[in-house]
Amino acid sequence: MNRAGRILPLALRSLFGKPSTIGYPYQKEKMPASFRAKLVFEPDKCIGCKLCMKDCPSNAIEIVKVGEKQFKAVVRLDKCIYCGQCVESCRKDALHCTPDFELAAFDRDKLKVEI
């Protein structure tokens, strides 16, 4: 049997059968509780120890002092590998992972988030 003869039944079955994939953009899936995506920083809990910055394997986090006992985080989402190491190393729970994973942008500067 030639190649077109073997492919034709498979093509007809997939044409009239139920799709194997989900309709992602139209049907959003609920992410599990342990899913690691965009970081959230709580500046009122931060003590400025910079352990998250030191433990980040991709150097995506920078903690900046903005006042007396006040800090902000600069997160480079284009560098982040979403490993969650910064969240685990934060002693004061100032960093959290959210299930928000739709972070694509055309401009790289939009991926630099100051929190």
C-alpha positions, 0 to 999 in steps of 0.5 A, a space after each residue: 500500500 502506498 503512503 497516501 493510502 495509509 495516511 488517508 484513513 488516519 486523516 479522515 478519522 482525525 477530521 471527524 473525531 473529537 479533538 485531542 487538545 483543549 481550546 486554550 485561549 477560549 477555555 482557561 484551565 485552572 492551575 494547580 496550587 503548587 504552580 509557579 509563575 509570576 512573582 508577587 512581592 510584599 514590601 511591608 514584610 521585606 527586611 532587606 536581607 537579600 537572600 532571595 537575590 543571592 539564591 536566584 540562579 538567573 539573577 532575575 531579582 534585585 532588592 533596592 532600598 527606597 527608604 528607612 526599612 523600606 525596600 522594593 523588588 525589581 524582577 526581570 521576568 525575561 530572566 526568571 526561570 520560575 524555579 521558586 528558589 527565591 520564595 523558599 529562601 525568603 524568611 519573612 514570606 515577602 515573595 509569593 508565586 501566583 498562577 498568572 502565567 500569561 506574561 508574553 510581551 513584544 517589548 523586553 522593557 515591559 518584562 522588567 517589573 518594579 514591585 
